[in-house]
């Protein structure tokens, strides 16, 4: 569960940094909400709530499905998880950046700790 929360927090920070770099007009003096940093805090809070409400149950369901497959090589686990995490992107393509960033960070954090992908039981 710690790795899921860590992946959520890191992905929110990376999305905020990317937004800051891609859209520099939000840093202007005319946009007071973003000039004081409150806009980024508000967006981060909304992202955190959305990730906790949506991503944690989806991650637990994907982990349950992966646990039901016989143990194979790590590349098979990666591909199965990628397919399962891609289902929401089919219905809402605008979520692709958020979903894939979260998925790859979570997979990276799980691989860094152990030899095999660690799944919540």
Backbone as JSON, one array per atom type, in Angstrom:
{
  "sequence": "XXXXXXXXXXXXXXXXXXXXXXXXXXXXXXXXXXXXXXXXXXXXXXXXXXXXXXXXXXXXXXXXXXXXXXXXXXXXXXXXXXXXXXXXXXXXXXXXXXXXXXXXXXXXXXXXXXXXXXXXX",
  "N": [[0.82, -1.19, 0.0], [2.05, 1.17, 0.63], [3.66, 1.64, -1.55], [1.81, 2.13, -3.53], [0.64, 4.54, -2.65], [2.96, 6.11, -2.7], [3.52, 6.08, -5.46], [1.25, 7.46, -6.33], [1.64, 10.03, -5.18], [4.11, 10.83, -6.31], [3.44, 10.79, -9.04], [1.52, 12.83, -9.14], [3.09, 15.05, -8.49], [4.88, 15.04, -10.67], [3.07, 15.48, -12.78], [2.18, 18.06, -12.13], [4.6, 19.5, -12.4], [5.1, 19.08, -15.13], [2.87, 20.4, -16.19], [3.44, 22.99, -15.42], [5.72, 23.5, -16.94], [4.85, 23.09, -19.6], [2.67, 24.84, -19.97], [3.35, 27.87, -19.72], [1.98, 30.26, -19.5], [0.29, 30.24, -17.36], [1.78, 30.99, -15.25], [1.86, 33.69, -15.18], [1.57, 37.14, -14.08], [-1.03, 38.08, -14.23], [-2.71, 35.97, -13.75], [-3.79, 35.34, -10.88], [-4.43, 33.23, -9.15], [-2.71, 31.17, -9.82], [-0.33, 32.5, -9.62], [0.19, 32.83, -6.92], [0.49, 30.24, -6.2], [-1.64, 28.82, -5.25], [-3.37, 27.69, -7.08], [-1.99, 25.47, -8.07], [-1.81, 23.97, -5.75], [-4.53, 23.46, -5.31], [-5.21, 22.0, -7.64], [-3.51, 19.82, -7.24], [-4.63, 18.74, -4.92], [-7.16, 17.97, -5.87], [-6.36, 16.09, -7.81], [-5.16, 14.23, -6.08], [-7.35, 13.32, -4.54], [-8.9, 12.2, -6.6], [-7.15, 10.21, -7.55], [-6.91, 8.59, -5.25], [-9.55, 7.76, -4.84], [-10.15, 6.49, -7.25], [-7.85, 5.17, -8.4], [-6.67, 3.48, -6.41], [-8.66, 1.39, -5.8], [-8.8, 0.3, -8.42], [-6.17, -0.54, -8.81], [-5.99, -2.49, -6.81], [-7.85, -4.35, -7.81], [-6.61, -5.06, -10.24], [-4.26, -6.19, -9.2], [-5.39, -8.4, -7.93], [-6.36, -9.83, -10.13], [-3.94, -10.38, -11.46], [-2.75, -11.99, -9.56], [-4.21, -14.3, -9.83], [-3.3, -15.45, -12.17], [-0.97, -17.92, -13.32], [2.41, -17.92, -12.06], [4.66, -16.25, -14.09], [7.14, -15.0, -16.35], [8.49, -11.73, -15.68], [7.93, -9.91, -17.69], [5.54, -10.77, -18.77], [3.78, -10.29, -16.66], [3.97, -7.52, -16.66], [2.87, -6.88, -19.2], [0.24, -7.88, -18.97], [-0.73, -6.3, -16.86], [-0.47, -3.8, -18.07], [-2.34, -3.99, -20.14], [-4.7, -4.29, -18.62], [-4.72, -1.86, -17.18], [-5.07, -0.19, -19.31], [-7.71, -0.24, -20.06], [-9.49, 1.83, -18.98], [-8.5, 3.95, -20.51], [-9.4, 3.49, -23.04], [-12.06, 4.27, -22.94], [-11.9, 6.89, -22.03], [-9.83, 8.77, -23.5], [-8.37, 11.02, -22.78], [-7.32, 10.58, -20.31], [-5.0, 9.17, -20.56], [-2.31, 10.02, -20.12], [-2.24, 10.36, -17.33], [-2.95, 7.81, -16.37], [-1.03, 6.04, -17.51], [1.37, 7.14, -16.58], [1.07, 6.83, -13.79], [0.84, 4.01, -13.71], [3.35, 3.12, -14.73], [5.13, 4.24, -12.89], [4.31, 2.94, -10.53], [4.84, 0.27, -11.23], [7.61, 0.46, -11.58], [8.44, 1.14, -8.94], [7.68, -1.18, -7.62], [9.3, -3.11, -8.86], [11.86, -2.21, -8.25], [12.18, -2.85, -5.57], [12.0, -5.64, -5.22], [12.71, -8.91, -6.64], [10.61, -10.05, -8.01], [7.41, -8.9, -9.14], [5.68, -7.3, -6.65], [2.68, -8.04, -5.16], [-0.29, -6.9, -3.69], [-1.8, -8.64, -1.09]],
  "CA": [[0.0, 0.0, 0.0], [2.94, 2.32, 0.65], [4.13, 1.89, -2.91], [0.7, 2.72, -4.28], [0.57, 5.95, -2.24], [4.15, 6.77, -3.21], [3.31, 6.28, -6.9], [0.25, 8.52, -6.48], [2.23, 11.33, -4.83], [5.13, 11.18, -7.31], [2.79, 11.1, -10.32], [0.9, 14.15, -9.02], [4.16, 16.04, -8.56], [5.36, 15.09, -12.05], [2.04, 16.12, -13.61], [2.23, 19.5, -11.84], [5.81, 20.05, -13.01], [4.89, 19.09, -16.58], [1.91, 21.47, -16.48], [4.15, 24.25, -15.23], [6.64, 23.68, -18.06], [4.13, 23.12, -20.88], [1.8, 26.01, -20.03], [3.98, 28.94, -18.92], [1.1, 31.43, -19.33], [-0.36, 30.18, -16.06], [2.67, 31.59, -14.26], [1.9, 35.14, -15.37], [1.08, 37.97, -12.98], [-2.46, 38.3, -14.37], [-3.41, 34.82, -13.2], [-3.43, 35.43, -9.46], [-4.55, 31.94, -8.47], [-1.48, 30.41, -10.05], [0.82, 33.31, -9.21], [0.44, 32.56, -5.5], [0.67, 28.81, -6.0], [-2.86, 28.17, -4.75], [-3.95, 26.89, -8.16], [-1.31, 24.17, -8.11], [-2.23, 23.22, -4.57], [-5.9, 23.01, -5.53], [-5.18, 20.93, -8.64], [-2.89, 18.66, -6.6], [-5.61, 18.15, -4.01], [-8.18, 17.3, -6.69], [-5.73, 14.89, -8.35], [-4.97, 13.25, -5.0], [-8.66, 12.71, -4.24], [-9.29, 11.35, -7.72], [-6.28, 9.03, -7.56], [-7.23, 7.72, -4.12], [-10.89, 7.19, -5.02], [-10.23, 5.66, -8.46], [-6.68, 4.35, -8.7], [-6.4, 2.43, -5.43], [-9.47, 0.21, -6.07], [-8.41, -0.3, -9.7], [-4.91, -1.24, -8.57], [-6.28, -3.71, -6.04], [-8.5, -5.3, -8.72], [-5.58, -5.54, -11.16], [-3.41, -7.1, -8.42], [-6.16, -9.63, -7.71], [-6.37, -10.56, -11.41], [-2.58, -10.86, -11.7], [-2.48, -13.07, -8.6], [-4.9, -15.49, -10.31], [-2.53, -16.05, -13.25], [0.21, -18.64, -12.82], [3.61, -17.07, -12.12], [5.44, -16.3, -15.34], [8.2, -14.0, -16.37], [8.05, -10.39, -15.3], [7.41, -9.21, -18.85], [4.13, -11.15, -18.9], [3.05, -9.52, -15.64], [3.93, -6.14, -17.13], [1.93, -6.76, -20.32], [-1.13, -8.08, -18.47], [-1.1, -5.09, -16.11], [-0.61, -2.71, -19.04], [-3.64, -4.18, -20.8], [-5.77, -4.01, -17.66], [-4.74, -0.43, -16.89], [-5.45, 0.52, -20.53], [-9.16, -0.28, -20.26], [-10.1, 3.16, -18.84], [-8.03, 4.85, -21.56], [-10.26, 3.27, -24.21], [-13.3, 5.04, -22.76], [-11.56, 8.31, -21.81], [-8.44, 8.9, -23.96], [-7.69, 12.13, -22.12], [-6.7, 10.09, -19.08], [-3.85, 8.32, -20.89], [-1.08, 10.49, -19.46], [-2.34, 10.1, -15.9], [-3.0, 6.37, -16.13], [0.24, 5.39, -17.84], [2.39, 7.64, -15.67], [0.87, 6.14, -12.52], [1.13, 2.58, -13.87], [4.78, 2.88, -14.87], [5.78, 4.53, -11.6], [3.99, 1.85, -9.6], [5.59, -0.92, -11.65], [9.02, 0.73, -11.28], [8.65, 1.04, -7.49], [7.59, -2.59, -7.22], [10.45, -3.85, -9.38], [13.07, -1.76, -7.56], [12.29, -3.44, -4.23], [12.2, -7.09, -5.22], [12.96, -9.55, -7.92], [9.33, -10.31, -8.64], [6.44, -7.85, -8.87], [5.0, -7.54, -5.39], [1.26, -7.81, -5.3], [-0.97, -6.81, -2.4], [-2.68, -9.79, -0.82]],
  "C": [[0.86, 1.26, 0.0], [3.42, 2.67, -0.75], [3.04, 2.51, -3.77], [0.59, 4.21, -3.93], [1.79, 6.74, -2.72], [4.03, 7.04, -4.71], [2.29, 7.38, -7.15], [0.88, 9.89, -6.25], [3.26, 11.76, -5.88], [4.49, 11.52, -8.65], [2.1, 12.46, -10.27], [1.95, 15.24, -9.14], [4.69, 16.17, -10.0], [4.36, 15.74, -12.99], [2.04, 17.63, -13.38], [3.46, 20.15, -12.48], [5.66, 20.13, -14.53], [3.91, 20.2, -16.97], [2.57, 22.83, -16.37], [5.08, 24.54, -16.41], [5.89, 23.87, -19.38], [3.3, 24.38, -21.04], [2.37, 27.16, -19.2], [3.05, 30.14, -18.72], [0.37, 31.4, -18.0], [0.5, 30.79, -14.96], [2.69, 33.11, -14.34], [1.3, 35.86, -14.16], [-0.43, 38.17, -13.05], [-3.26, 37.15, -13.77], [-3.03, 34.69, -11.73], [-3.51, 34.09, -8.74], [-3.28, 31.12, -8.64], [-0.25, 31.19, -9.63], [1.18, 33.06, -7.75], [0.66, 31.08, -5.21], [-0.57, 28.09, -5.52], [-3.51, 27.31, -5.83], [-3.31, 25.52, -8.23], [-1.65, 23.33, -6.89], [-3.64, 22.67, -4.73], [-5.94, 21.86, -6.53], [-4.56, 19.67, -8.04], [-3.85, 17.97, -5.65], [-6.69, 17.39, -4.78], [-7.61, 16.02, -7.3], [-5.57, 13.83, -7.28], [-6.27, 12.56, -4.66], [-9.08, 11.77, -5.35], [-8.44, 10.08, -7.78], [-6.65, 8.07, -6.44], [-8.57, 7.02, -4.33], [-10.91, 6.2, -6.19], [-9.06, 4.69, -8.56], [-6.44, 3.24, -7.68], [-7.32, 1.22, -5.64], [-9.12, -0.48, -7.39], [-7.12, -1.08, -9.55], [-5.14, -2.53, -7.8], [-6.96, -4.76, -6.91], [-7.48, -5.88, -9.69], [-4.64, -6.5, -10.43], [-4.1, -8.43, -8.17], [-6.17, -10.48, -8.99], [-5.0, -11.14, -11.7], [-2.25, -12.03, -10.78], [-3.12, -14.38, -9.06], [-4.18, -16.18, -11.47], [-1.37, -16.83, -12.67], [1.45, -17.77, -12.96], [4.39, -17.31, -13.4], [6.58, -15.31, -15.22], [7.62, -12.63, -16.07], [7.47, -9.62, -16.48], [5.94, -9.55, -19.07], [3.27, -10.41, -17.88], [2.89, -8.07, -16.08], [2.87, -5.98, -18.22], [0.48, -6.95, -19.87], [-1.6, -6.85, -17.71], [-1.3, -3.91, -17.05], [-1.95, -2.8, -19.76], [-4.78, -3.83, -19.85], [-5.86, -2.53, -17.31], [-5.15, 0.39, -18.11], [-6.95, 0.54, -20.78], [-9.81, 1.08, -20.04], [-9.69, 4.14, -19.94], [-8.86, 4.68, -22.83], [-11.5, 4.14, -24.12], [-13.05, 6.53, -22.57], [-10.1, 8.52, -22.21], [-7.67, 10.04, -23.31], [-6.99, 11.72, -20.83], [-5.41, 9.31, -19.32], [-2.58, 8.74, -20.16], [-1.1, 10.13, -17.98], [-2.26, 8.61, -15.59], [-1.64, 5.73, -16.37], [1.38, 5.88, -16.96], [2.29, 6.93, -14.32], [1.26, 4.67, -12.63], [2.64, 2.33, -13.93], [5.55, 3.21, -13.59], [5.53, 3.42, -10.59], [4.79, 0.59, -9.95], [7.08, -0.74, -11.34], [9.31, 0.6, -9.79], [8.58, -0.41, -7.01], [8.78, -3.39, -7.68], [11.72, -3.47, -8.64], [13.25, -2.49, -6.24], [12.6, -4.93, -4.28], [12.46, -7.62, -6.61], [11.68, -9.76, -8.7], [8.38, -9.17, -8.29], [5.67, -8.2, -7.6], [3.54, -7.13, -5.52], [0.64, -7.82, -3.9], [-1.88, -8.01, -2.23], [-3.71, -9.45, 0.21]]
}
